[in-house]
Amino acid sequence: MLALEPGWLCQRVEDGAGAAEILGTASFDGLCVDGRVPDAASVLNKLESQVGRMVCMVRCDVLDRTTVAQWNRSGVIPISQDCDTSALAAGLKRSRRLREWMADPAIKKLLPLLRKLPTAPRLYEQITAQLQSPNASIQTVAVLISQDPVMSAKILQVVNSAFFGMTQEVTDTAEAVMVLGTERIRSLILLAGVFSQYAESKCPGFSPEPVWGHSVQVAILARAIAFAETKDAKIAETAFTAGLLHDIGKLVLAGNLPEMYDTVRRMQESKQTTQREAELVVLGTTHAALGACLLGTWGLPLPILEAIAWHHTPEQSAEKGFSLLAAVHVANAFAQEAGKGSSDSVRDGVNVEFLSRIGLGDCLVRWRESCGLTEKPEEQTAEERIRRRREVKEN
């Protein structure tokens, strides 16, 4: 991998044993004009002629749409200017995973058919920039949101929904930001912005609203599960984001390939099969895999992308312990059981074998309790049943 810094000092980085090692540097002069690249393709050609095939990342302003688009078109991965060596290593792992997913023949066949791809909303980028500022404040974030009446209405609708269980109605964006916190607000803006891009989908029998409701519910449940397991607020908020975005692929398919996606829906109903199984027959891939590939261009962390790609098939991962994937997979199954916002008649359950493999086979009762859901007696371990019988006798 080559990580290109401003001024074009190129560092060759190898990913190994969980760390990145700087092996050497090479300077490329005369390729930059006022800090910008006049011809990204020529830069890459020159680099590859000297070092061979590579994965290339460039440090740049990731909020500059023009710069990011320029590098994405050239196959270069834009990364933040202030990222450190560990971030480079993480970026390399992420790039490798995306290449694996993109190599799927079904994905390769579908991508040219997608004319309308999801883009990160401008308001999301503005709030991200504001939160990175040393003068960031909740009030400033609220002002930015209030300048977008449609987004303000959507945020207030969400915060006052039954999912969040507010005892009093929230009436302004500043209060909504206070209640939910900046990270959850930012994630909701990301989701709402993407949904607005596919609001007029012409796919027969498809409505974005049930997907929206299901996504919000999965996000809330994933956050509760992650916090119950880790007691780490940052991990919990990241799980919320992953839960919100896990079904983006459905919107993209319905918005771009309405006839094919309608075929998926009809097969699902007639064959009484899961949506994933119907998608594999009709499309050769799934909304989960496609969503992860497309969101990979946004620079989202690999754990979020893996949670999206494998939320129906967690056994595909090499995880050995709790992860965002486990949180989103279980949250999705819990939400489907509740049936709110999900149109699937045949639903995927929790992959108990996966949970046992990562040492969490006995966690479901505890996680249901954390989510405020009704327990299932069959999920109780022998130890749990003995403990509960003892409690009943004592009381």
C-alpha positions as CSV (number, residue, x, y, z in Angstrom):
1,M,0.0,0.0,0.0
2,L,1.2,3.5,-0.7
3,A,-0.2,6.3,1.5
4,L,0.2,9.7,-0.2
5,E,0.7,12.7,2.0
6,P,0.3,16.4,1.0
7,G,3.5,17.3,-0.9
8,W,3.6,13.7,-2.2
9,L,5.9,12.0,0.3
10,C,5.0,8.4,-0.3
11,Q,5.2,5.8,2.5
12,R,5.2,2.2,1.8
13,V,3.2,0.5,4.5
14,E,2.8,-3.2,5.3
15,D,0.0,-4.6,7.4
16,G,1.1,-7.2,9.8
17,A,0.4,-8.5,13.3
18,G,-2.2,-5.8,13.9
19,A,0.2,-2.9,13.2
20,A,1.6,-0.9,10.3
21,E,5.3,-0.7,9.7
22,I,6.9,2.0,7.7
23,L,9.3,0.3,5.4
24,G,10.6,3.2,3.4
25,T,9.9,6.5,1.6
26,A,10.1,7.8,-1.9
27,S,9.6,11.4,-3.0
28,F,7.7,12.4,-6.2
29,D,8.4,16.0,-7.1
30,G,6.6,18.1,-9.7
31,L,3.3,16.2,-9.6
32,C,1.4,18.6,-7.4
33,V,0.0,22.1,-8.2
34,D,-1.1,24.2,-5.3
35,G,-1.5,21.0,-3.2
36,R,-3.8,19.4,-5.8
37,V,-3.2,16.6,-8.4
38,P,-3.7,17.7,-12.0
39,D,-3.9,14.1,-13.3
40,A,-4.5,11.4,-10.7
41,A,-4.2,8.6,-13.3
42,S,-0.6,9.7,-14.3
43,V,0.4,9.8,-10.6
44,L,-0.8,6.2,-10.1
45,N,0.8,5.0,-13.3
46,K,4.2,6.5,-12.2
47,L,3.9,4.9,-8.8
48,E,2.9,1.5,-10.1
49,S,5.8,1.6,-12.6
50,Q,8.2,1.9,-9.7
51,V,6.7,-0.3,-7.0
52,G,4.3,-2.6,-8.9
53,R,0.7,-3.4,-8.0
54,M,-0.5,-1.7,-4.9
55,V,-3.3,-0.4,-2.8
56,C,-3.2,3.4,-2.7
57,M,-4.5,5.8,-0.1
58,V,-4.3,9.6,-0.2
59,R,-4.5,11.9,2.8
60,C,-6.8,14.7,1.9
61,D,-9.8,16.7,3.2
62,V,-12.4,14.0,3.2
63,L,-15.2,16.6,3.4
64,D,-14.1,18.1,0.1
65,R,-16.4,16.4,-2.4
66,T,-14.5,17.3,-5.5
67,T,-11.2,15.9,-4.1
68,V,-12.8,12.7,-2.8
69,A,-14.7,12.1,-6.1
70,Q,-11.4,12.6,-8.0
71,W,-9.6,10.0,-6.0
72,N,-12.5,7.6,-5.9
73,R,-12.7,7.7,-9.7
74,S,-9.0,6.7,-9.9
75,G,-9.4,3.8,-7.5
76,V,-7.6,5.6,-4.7
77,I,-8.9,5.5,-1.1
78,P,-9.3,9.0,0.4
79,I,-8.4,9.1,4.1
80,S,-8.3,11.9,6.7
81,Q,-5.3,14.1,6.8
82,D,-4.7,13.6,10.5
83,C,-4.9,9.7,10.5
84,D,-2.0,7.9,12.1
85,T,-0.2,4.7,11.3
86,S,-2.8,2.5,13.0
87,A,-5.5,4.1,10.9
88,L,-3.5,3.4,7.8
89,A,-3.3,-0.3,8.8
90,A,-7.0,-0.3,9.4
91,G,-7.6,1.3,6.1
92,L,-5.5,-1.4,4.4
93,K,-7.5,-4.2,6.0
94,R,-10.7,-2.4,4.9
95,S,-9.4,-2.1,1.3
96,R,-8.6,-5.8,1.2
97,R,-12.0,-6.7,2.4
98,L,-13.8,-4.5,-0.1
99,R,-11.7,-5.9,-2.9
100,E,-12.8,-9.4,-1.9
101,W,-16.5,-8.3,-1.9
102,M,-16.2,-6.5,-5.2
103,A,-14.6,-9.5,-6.8
104,D,-17.9,-11.4,-6.5
105,P,-19.1,-12.0,-10.1
106,A,-22.7,-11.1,-9.1
107,I,-21.6,-7.8,-7.6
108,K,-19.6,-7.0,-10.7
109,K,-22.6,-7.7,-12.8
110,L,-24.9,-5.5,-10.8
111,L,-22.8,-2.5,-10.3
112,P,-23.0,-1.2,-13.9
113,L,-26.8,-1.4,-13.7
114,L,-27.0,1.0,-10.7
115,R,-27.5,4.5,-12.1
116,K,-28.5,6.1,-8.8
117,L,-26.0,5.5,-6.1
118,P,-26.3,6.7,-2.5
119,T,-24.3,9.8,-1.5
120,A,-23.6,11.2,1.9
121,P,-25.9,14.1,2.6
122,R,-24.4,17.6,2.7
123,L,-25.9,18.2,6.1
124,Y,-24.1,15.1,7.4
125,E,-20.8,16.5,6.1
126,Q,-21.4,19.9,7.6
127,I,-22.2,18.5,11.0
128,T,-19.2,16.1,10.8
129,A,-16.9,19.1,10.1
130,Q,-18.5,21.1,12.9
131,L,-18.0,18.3,15.4
132,Q,-14.3,18.1,14.4
133,S,-13.9,21.8,15.3
134,P,-12.5,22.8,18.7
135,N,-15.5,25.1,19.0
136,A,-18.1,22.4,18.4
137,S,-21.3,22.8,20.3
138,I,-24.7,21.2,20.5
139,Q,-26.3,24.5,19.8
140,T,-24.4,24.9,16.5
141,V,-25.4,21.4,15.4
142,A,-29.0,22.2,16.2
143,V,-28.8,25.4,14.2
144,L,-27.5,23.5,11.2
145,I,-30.3,21.0,11.4
146,S,-33.0,23.7,11.8
147,Q,-31.9,25.3,8.5
148,D,-33.2,22.1,6.8
149,P,-37.0,22.0,7.5
150,V,-37.4,18.5,6.0
151,M,-34.6,17.0,8.1
152,S,-35.7,18.8,11.2
153,A,-39.2,17.3,10.8
154,K,-37.7,13.9,10.3
155,I,-35.5,14.1,13.4
156,L,-38.4,15.2,15.6
157,Q,-40.6,12.5,14.2
158,V,-38.0,9.9,15.1
159,V,-37.2,11.2,18.6
160,N,-40.9,11.3,19.4
161,S,-41.6,7.8,18.0
162,A,-42.4,4.9,20.2
163,F,-38.9,3.5,19.6
164,F,-37.4,6.1,22.0
165,G,-40.2,6.0,24.5
166,M,-40.1,9.7,25.4
167,T,-42.5,10.7,28.2
168,Q,-42.8,14.2,26.9
169,E,-42.9,15.5,23.3
170,V,-39.7,17.0,22.0
171,T,-40.6,20.1,20.0
172,D,-37.3,21.6,18.8
173,T,-34.1,20.4,17.2
174,A,-31.9,21.7,20.1
175,E,-33.8,19.5,22.5
176,A,-33.6,16.5,20.1
177,V,-29.8,16.9,19.9
178,M,-29.7,17.1,23.7
179,V,-31.8,13.9,24.1
180,L,-30.1,11.8,21.5
181,G,-26.6,13.1,21.5
182,T,-24.6,14.3,18.5
183,E,-23.5,10.9,17.3
184,R,-26.9,9.4,17.1
185,I,-28.3,12.6,15.5
186,R,-25.5,12.5,12.9
187,S,-26.3,8.8,12.1
188,L,-30.0,9.6,11.8
189,I,-29.2,12.4,9.4
190,L,-27.1,10.0,7.3
191,L,-29.9,7.5,7.1
192,A,-32.6,10.2,6.4
193,G,-30.5,11.7,3.7
194,V,-30.1,8.4,1.9
195,F,-33.8,7.6,2.3
196,S,-34.7,11.0,0.7
197,Q,-32.7,10.0,-2.4
198,Y,-35.0,6.9,-2.9
199,A,-38.3,8.4,-1.7
200,E,-39.9,8.1,-5.1
201,S,-39.0,4.4,-5.7
202,K,-41.2,2.9,-8.5
203,C,-40.7,-0.7,-7.3
204,P,-44.1,-2.4,-7.2
205,G,-45.1,-3.4,-3.6
206,F,-42.1,-1.6,-2.1
207,S,-42.3,1.3,0.4
208,P,-39.3,2.9,2.0
209,E,-41.1,3.6,5.3
210,P,-41.2,0.0,6.7
211,V,-37.4,-0.2,6.0
212,W,-37.0,3.1,7.8
213,G,-38.9,1.9,10.9
214,H,-37.1,-1.5,10.9
215,S,-33.7,0.3,10.6
216,V,-34.3,2.6,13.5
217,Q,-35.5,-0.3,15.7
218,V,-32.4,-2.4,14.8
219,A,-30.2,0.6,15.6
220,I,-31.7,1.1,19.0
221,L,-31.6,-2.7,19.8
222,A,-28.0,-3.0,18.6
223,R,-26.9,0.0,20.7
224,A,-28.6,-1.6,23.8
225,I,-26.9,-4.9,23.1
226,A,-23.5,-3.4,22.5
227,F,-23.7,-1.3,25.7
228,A,-24.9,-4.2,27.8
229,E,-21.9,-6.3,26.6
230,T,-19.1,-3.7,26.6
231,K,-20.3,-0.8,28.8
232,D,-18.5,1.3,26.2
233,A,-20.6,4.3,25.0
234,K,-18.5,4.8,21.9
235,I,-18.9,1.2,20.8
236,A,-22.7,1.4,21.5
237,E,-23.0,4.5,19.3
238,T,-21.1,2.8,16.5
239,A,-23.5,-0.2,16.8
240,F,-26.4,2.3,16.5
241,T,-24.9,3.6,13.2
242,A,-24.3,0.1,11.9
243,G,-27.9,-0.9,12.7
244,L,-29.3,2.2,11.0
245,L,-27.4,1.4,7.8
246,H,-27.7,-2.4,7.6
247,D,-30.5,-2.4,5.0
248,I,-29.4,0.4,2.7
249,G,-28.9,-2.2,0.0
250,K,-32.7,-2.7,-0.1
251,L,-33.3,1.0,-1.0
252,V,-30.5,0.9,-3.7
253,L,-32.0,-2.3,-5.3
254,A,-35.6,-1.0,-5.2
255,G,-34.6,2.4,-6.6
256,N,-32.4,1.1,-9.4
257,L,-33.7,-2.3,-10.3
258,P,-37.5,-2.2,-9.5
259,E,-38.5,-5.1,-11.8
260,M,-35.8,-7.4,-10.5
261,Y,-36.5,-6.5,-6.9
262,D,-40.2,-7.0,-7.5
263,T,-39.3,-10.5,-8.7
264,V,-37.4,-11.1,-5.4
265,R,-40.5,-10.0,-3.5
266,R,-42.9,-12.2,-5.4
267,M,-40.6,-15.2,-5.1
268,Q,-40.2,-14.6,-1.4
269,E,-44.0,-14.7,-1.1
270,S,-44.7,-17.6,-3.4
271,K,-41.9,-19.9,-2.2
272,Q,-42.3,-18.8,1.5
273,T,-38.6,-18.2,1.7
274,T,-36.4,-15.5,3.3
275,Q,-35.6,-12.4,1.4
276,R,-31.9,-13.3,1.4
277,E,-32.6,-16.7,-0.3
278,A,-34.8,-15.1,-2.9
279,E,-32.2,-12.4,-3.6
280,L,-29.5,-15.1,-4.2
281,V,-31.7,-16.8,-6.7
282,V,-32.7,-13.6,-8.7
283,L,-29.6,-11.4,-8.2
284,G,-26.9,-13.8,-7.3
285,T,-26.1,-11.7,-4.3
286,T,-27.9,-9.9,-1.4
287,H,-28.9,-6.4,-0.3
288,A,-26.5,-6.8,2.6
289,A,-23.4,-7.5,0.4
290,L,-24.3,-4.8,-2.1
291,G,-25.0,-2.2,0.7
292,A,-21.6,-2.9,2.3
293,C,-19.8,-2.5,-1.1
294,L,-21.5,0.8,-1.8
295,L,-21.0,2.3,1.6
296,G,-17.4,1.3,1.5
297,T,-16.8,4.3,-0.7
298,W,-17.9,6.6,2.1
299,G,-14.9,5.6,4.3
300,L,-16.9,3.9,7.0
301,P,-14.9,1.7,9.4
302,L,-14.5,-1.9,8.4
303,P,-16.4,-3.2,11.5
304,I,-19.5,-1.3,10.4
305,L,-19.2,-2.6,6.8
306,E,-18.8,-6.2,8.0
307,A,-21.9,-5.8,10.3
308,I,-23.8,-4.6,7.2
309,A,-22.5,-7.3,4.9
310,W,-23.0,-10.3,7.2
311,H,-25.9,-9.3,9.4
312,H,-27.8,-12.3,8.0
313,T,-24.7,-14.6,7.8
314,P,-22.4,-13.8,10.7
315,E,-20.8,-17.3,10.3
316,Q,-18.9,-15.8,7.4
317,S,-16.8,-13.7,9.7
318,A,-13.7,-14.8,11.6
319,E,-14.7,-13.0,14.8
320,K,-13.7,-14.7,18.0
321,G,-15.6,-12.4,20.4
322,F,-18.2,-9.8,20.7
323,S,-18.4,-7.3,17.7
324,L,-20.7,-4.9,16.0
325,L,-21.6,-7.8,13.7
326,A,-22.9,-9.8,16.7
327,A,-24.9,-6.8,17.9
328,V,-26.5,-6.0,14.6
329,H,-27.2,-9.7,13.7
330,V,-29.0,-10.3,17.0
331,A,-30.8,-6.9,16.9
332,N,-32.1,-7.6,13.4
333,A,-33.4,-11.0,14.5
334,F,-35.1,-9.4,17.6
335,A,-36.7,-6.7,15.4
336,Q,-38.0,-9.2,12.9
337,E,-39.5,-11.2,15.7
338,A,-41.3,-8.1,16.9
339,G,-42.6,-7.6,13.3
340,K,-42.5,-3.8,13.4
341,G,-41.3,-2.3,10.2
342,S,-40.5,-5.6,8.6
343,S,-42.4,-7.1,5.6
344,D,-40.6,-10.4,5.7
345,S,-43.1,-13.3,6.1
346,V,-40.2,-15.8,6.6
347,R,-37.6,-14.4,8.9
348,D,-34.0,-15.2,9.8
349,G,-33.5,-16.2,13.4
350,V,-30.5,-15.8,15.7
351,N,-27.5,-17.9,14.6
352,V,-26.9,-19.6,17.9
353,E,-24.0,-21.6,16.5
354,F,-22.2,-18.3,15.7
355,L,-22.8,-17.0,19.2
356,S,-21.5,-20.2,20.7
357,R,-18.4,-20.0,18.5
358,I,-17.5,-16.6,19.8
359,G,-18.2,-17.6,23.4
360,L,-21.6,-15.8,23.8
361,G,-24.0,-18.8,23.4
362,D,-25.7,-18.0,26.7
363,C,-26.2,-14.2,26.2
364,L,-29.6,-14.0,24.6
365,V,-31.7,-13.9,27.8
366,R,-29.5,-11.1,29.1
367,W,-29.6,-9.2,25.8
368,R,-33.4,-9.5,25.6
369,E,-33.6,-8.1,29.1
370,S,-31.3,-5.2,28.1
371,C,-33.6,-4.5,25.1
372,G,-36.7,-4.6,27.2
373,L,-38.0,-7.6,25.2
374,T,-40.0,-10.7,26.3
375,E,-37.7,-13.6,27.3
376,K,-37.8,-16.9,25.5
377,P,-37.6,-19.9,27.9
378,E,-35.8,-22.0,25.3
379,E,-33.0,-19.6,25.2
380,Q,-32.2,-20.0,28.9
381,T,-29.2,-22.0,29.8
382,A,-29.5,-24.8,32.4
383,E,-27.7,-22.5,35.0
384,E,-30.1,-19.7,34.2
385,R,-33.2,-22.0,34.7
386,I,-31.8,-23.2,38.1
387,R,-31.1,-19.6,39.2
388,R,-34.6,-18.5,38.3
389,R,-36.3,-21.5,40.0
390,R,-34.3,-20.6,43.1
391,E,-35.4,-17.0,43.0
392,V,-39.1,-18.1,42.6
393,K,-38.8,-20.4,45.7
394,E,-37.1,-17.6,47.7
395,N,-39.8,-15.1,46.9
